[in-house]
Structure formats: structure tokens, C-alpha cells
Amino acid sequence: MQYRKLGTSDLNVSKICLGTMTFGKQNTEAEAHQQLDYAVAQGINFIDSAEMYPVPTAAESTGKSEVLLGTWLVRQQRDKLIVATKATGPGRMNWIRNGELAFDRKGLTTAVDDSLKRLQTDVIDLYQLHWPDRNTPIFGGYQFDPGHERSFTPLRETLEVLADLVRAGKLCYVGLSNETPWGVMQFLRLADEHGLPRIASVQNSYHLLNRSWENGLAEIGYRENVALIPYSPLGFGNLTGKYLDNPAAQGRVNLFPGFNQRYTKPNVPAALAAYVGLARKNNMTPAQLALAFVYSRWFVTSTIIGATSVTQLQENIGALEVSLSEEVFKEVEEIHLRYTNPAP
């Protein structure tokens, strides 16, 4: 396993990060612990969760992913692991923090304290804002609409709260998720101007069907030393090709159809068919092509992978050994230019 520095932090994270959003819904406690044990045995030291997990979020299950991670974490050498979690942003989830989901002092302090209890730890290594407090196009949206403007906590106020939580020893570093170029630059500017915590990383969707990071955020990441932690490298399982082969295949697309909204856009089927065909032509599984592509990108620090079984986890980690030829990269770019970001 390779390790890389996470932005300007002193965290050395494994090239693969284990995501936990299936824990507590698709995976039992025993299955979750089995995955965690296997991941650590392979050299993974970076684990990502969120207060709203598992997904789809629901009143009866919210927080269970952190709980199951916590019952495993108490048996580990805590200083050997890097644990990340996320604060839920505004939305119609009144069962989380009584619906007080703003990134203000009350909201973030409550979120951090509750996550610490569920995780059974005294510090969170990387604490991320799951999505912006303000109006932005996220989770399948791709156009900013001023008509959806709403009040939001000023970004400086949010950073000041996070600074206090870092000083209190509850957090080590902070990051963003599902964020835009404007948001990242504003957080960086405010941190530099007011001596507040600097953003170490951004957790955004990045995969063959959504390479929007490359348009503006890649330059910011490079010049400002902000790490990308991509999620959904397999595009919610679509890039495995299994739904092309069998639309009724077992998986999250069919278990939770509301979460497939990003992948129902017009050019997705053609792009999927092209990438799946490219993989098979080169004697790779579609999953190997998709994962090897993300693993190889110069701006990717650690890729979040999720699985519902150790077998899937083995395959996903094994893709680290897959090396794509220059010819394959060239054909990937040709497909990308034909079907540019069909699933933002």
C-alpha cells in the first residue's frame, strides 16, 4: 500500500480509503468489522464515515455507520488509524440534530460531540462539511440557480467554530465535500486572512462519468495544496457494467432507485457501453478499468471505495495492481470527449 500526505496536514493516508456508508443497512456489524479487519490487513489506514450514514438516510438508521465503526475502533490502536467523518448539511432530515443542520456553532458543536460518542473516540482526524450550507447544485444538479437562494451561515463563522473545535482537541483537520471552486477558494481565503484552519481536502464525486474536478478544482488543488478524496469511483456501481448486462441486477441502483438520479441522464448509457467495451477489449473487468483510472490520476490523494462484501473489497483493492497502457488512456480520452461528464 502507498501513502500520501493529505494536503497541508501531517496525515499520511493510504492510497485507498474505506467508505462505510453501507454499514448498518446493507452490512451487519459482523460484516462491517470483517471489512475493516481486511482493509487494515491490506495496509489501509484511512476510514471515512458520516453522521447521516448509512444511506439512504432514515430516522431509524442514521448514525449506525459511525456506531458500527466505533464498536470496532475501540479494539484498535487508535493512533495507527485516520478516521474521517462528515457533518450533515441543510435538508429535510429533521431526525438529525432535530433538523438544526446549519453549519453554525450550535449545529457543528452538536454534530461533532454526537459523532465522537458514536465513534467511541476522543478525536476526529478529518472533519468534513458533507455539502454546502448555501445554495449550490449538488447530487446530480449541474447548474447554479439564483432562484434557489437561501440564507446560510457565513463561511467565516463556520471556520471559527471549527477552529474552536480544533483548539478543544476534538478535531485535527477540516475538509469539505461536494464543494465548488468558489466555495473552496472562499474557505482558503478566509483561513489565510483570519488565521483559521485551512482546508486540507475536498471529498467530491470523481469517476469516468464525472470528471468535473478537472475543469477548475484541479488547478486549485495543485496551487493551494488541497487534496482530492474522490468518492463513487465506480459511479454507484454503474461502471461495473452489471446493470448494462442485467438491468435487474442486485445492487444499490435497484435497492435504492432514488439514489441513481445522477446516472439517468441521456448520455450515460452510451458512455457506459463505451467504457465497458473498452475494458473488455483489453481483458479487464469494467470495474478494474474504472478504479485503475481514478487511482492513477495525479491529483487524487486517496480514493474512497465501498463494498458490501469482502470479495468486492478484495477486487477493488486489487485494482491497484492494474496498470493502464498509453493506448487505453488515449481511448478513455476519446470516449470522454464524445460523452463529457454525462453524470455530474
N, C-alpha and C positions, 0 to 999 in steps of 0.2 A: 504494500500500500504506500502511496506517495502522500506527502503532507505539504500544505501550503499555508503561508501567513494570510490571515483574514484581514484584508485591508490594512489600516494603520494600527490594528490591535496587536497584542502579543500572543494571540491564539493561533496555534498551529493545527489546522483542521485537516482531516483525511480528505482525499480527493472525492470520496463518496460520503454522503450524509444520509443516515437512515431516517426517513419520514415515518410518522406514527399515526397518520390520520385514519387508518383502518382499525387501530386498537380500540376495542370497546364496542365495536359494531360488527365489523367483518372478522375480527380476530378476538378470541378469548384471551384472558390473562395468560394462560399457559402458552398459547401460540405467540402472543406478543413477547413473552420472555424468551421463548425459543429463538425468535428472530433476533432479538437483542443480543443474546449469547452468541449466536452465529456471526452476527455483524462484527462484534468486538473481536471474536476469534480471527476474523479476516483483516483486522487492523483498523477498522472503522472506530473513530473516537468522537464523532460528531453526530448528535441526535437532535432532531427538530420536532417540536410539537406546537400546540396552540390551545388556548383556553376553550375555544369553541369545538375542538375535535372530540369525537370522531365526526366525520361528515357522511351524510347530510346532518347538519346540526339539529338537535331536538332537545326539548327540556329534560327528557328522561336520560339522555346520554351525554350531554355537554359536560366536558371536564374529565370524562372517563379515560381518554388517551393519556392525559397527564397522570391520572391516578395509577393506571397500569404501568406507566413508565416509572412512577415513584416507588411502587412496590418492588420493582427490580433494582432501582437506583440505590436503595438503602443497603443493598448487599454488595455494592461495588466499591472500588477505590475511586472515590468521587473526583479526586484531583487528576485522574487519568482520562476523564471524560469531559467533553464540551457539550453542555446542554443548552439548547435554544428553545424559546417558546415565543408566543405572539399574543398581543392584546387585540381583542375583537374591536373592529371599528363600528361606526353607526349603522344601524339597520333594524329590521323588525324582529328583534330577538329579545323580547322583554324578560325572558328567563335568565339571561346573562346579566349579572350585576344589576338586576331589577330594571333593565333597559337603559341604565345610565352609562352609555357607551362612548361618550365624548372622551377625547384624549386630554382631559383636564386633570387637576390634582386629585379630585375625588375618584374619578374613573380609573386612572392609571395606578394610583396607590392601592385601590381595592383589587384591581386585576393582578398586580404583582404579588400582593400578600396572599391572595387566593391560590395563585399558581404555585407559589413556594410551598404552601401547605399540601397541595395535591402531589407535588413532585417530591415531597419529603426531603427538601434540601434547604440550605440557608442562603444560596446564591444562584442566580441565573447567569450563565456565562454570556449569552447573547439574547437581548430582549428586543423584539421587533414589533412595529406597528403593522398589524395584519393588512390593513388597507387604509387609505387616507381618510381623515376626519371630514375633509372637504369634498365638494362635488368634483369627481373625476370619472372618466369612462373606465370601468374595470369589469373583470369576469365576463368577457365576451363583448363588452362595449368597446367602440373604437373611435368615437367622435365626441369631442368635448362639446357640451351643450350648455350655454349660459342660462338657458331657461330652467335648468335644474339646480340653479344656485341655491345654497342654504347657508345658514350661519355655521361657523365651525370654530374650534379652539385655535387661537393664534399659534402658529408654529413655534414662536419663541417661548410661549407659555408651556407648550408640550415639552420642549427641550429642557426648560428649567425644572419641571417636575422630574424628568428622567435624570437630570444632574443630581437632584436631591436623593433619588433612589440609588444612584451610583455611590454617592458620598455615604449613604447609610449602609453600604456594603451588601445591598440586596441584588444589585446588578453589576456586571463587569463592563459590558459594552452594549451599545444600542445599534439597531438597524431598522431598515424599512422593508416593506413588502408591497407588491402591486403598486409601485410608485412610478411617477412620471419624471421626465427630465427637469421640469420646473420645480417639482417638489424636492428632488434630490439636491438641486443647486441651492434652493432656499434653506434647507436644513444645514447644508455645508456652510453657507454664508453666515447664517445666524450663529452657528457654533464658533466659527473663527472670530466673528466680531464681538461676541459676548463671553468667550471662554467657557463654552458649554460643550457637552460630549459630542464628538464628531461621529458621524455615521460611519460604521465600519463596513456595512454590507447592505445589499438590496436583494431581496428574495422575490424574483419575478418569474413569470412563465417564460420558458425558452425551450424550443424544440424545432424540428424540421418544419412544422406547420405554423410556427410563430417565432420569427427571428427579429421582432421589432426592437429588441435590445440593441441591435447593431446600428440602428438609424441615428440615435443621439446619445443614448445612455452608455454605449461602449466607450465613446470618447471621454465622457465624464468619469467613468470608472477608471480609465487609464490615467488621465491627468490628475485626478483627485485621489487616486489610490482607494477606490471603493470597490469591494469585492462583489461579484455576482454569484448568488447561490440559486441556480435555476431549479424550479420545480416543474413537475409534469414533463420530464424528458421523453416520455412515451405518449404524450398527448392524451392523457386519461385512458390509456390502453389502446387507443385507435391506431397508433403507429406499430403495434404488434401485428397488424393485419388480420387479426382474428375476426373482426366484425365484417371485413370485406368477404372473408371466406364463409362466414356464417353470421348473418345479422342478429340471430337469436343467441349468440354465444354468451356463456356465463361471464359476467364481469360488471364493473360499475356502470357502464353505459346503459345496460339493461336493468340493473338493480336500482339505479338512481337516475332515471332519464332526465330529470330537471338539471342535472349537472353536466349534461352533454351539449349545452347550448352553444358553446364555442365552436363545436365541431359539426354543426348543422348548416353551415354557410355554403353557398353554391359551389365553390371551387375545391372544397375539402375532399369529396370522393375521388376526383381526378388526380389531385395531388397525392392522396394516399395510394392510389393504384400505381402511380409512377414510382414512388419511393419503395413500395413493396416489391414491384417488379425489378427495380434496380438491385435491391438486396438479394433477391433470389437468383438473379442473373450472375451475381458474384459469390454465390454459395454461402450467403449469410442469411440468418433469420432477419426479418424486418426489425425486430427488437434490437438485435446486435448493431444493425446499421444506425438506428436512431440514437441508441445510447453512445456508441463509439463516436458519432458525430459531435454530440454535446460534450463528452469527455475530452475531446481533442481541441476544443476552442480555447484560444489564448486568453480570453477574458473570463473564463469560468474558473472559479476557485474551488468549489465543492458542489457536486450535483446531488440533489435530493432524490432518492429513489424510495418507492414504497412497494410493498408486496403483501399478499395475503397468505403466502406460504414460504417456507424456507427454500423450496425448489425454485420458486420465482426469484427469490433473493439471490440464490446461487447463480442463476442465469444473468441477472442484472449486474452483479459484481464481476462475473466472468467476462462481461463485455469490455472490461478494462484492458483485457489482453488482445482485443481486436484492433488491428491497425488498418486504416483505410488508405488505399492507394491514391496517388495523384489523379488517376483516371476516375476513380469513384468520386473524389471530391469535385472534379470537373463536372461530372454528370449530376451531382447534387445541386451544383450552382445552376446548371441548365434547367433543372426542374424548378428550382427556386425562382428563377427569372420568369418562367412560364406561369407559375402559381405562387405569387409573392404573398407570404403571410396570409394564407386563406383562413386561419383560425386565430385571430388576435384575441 
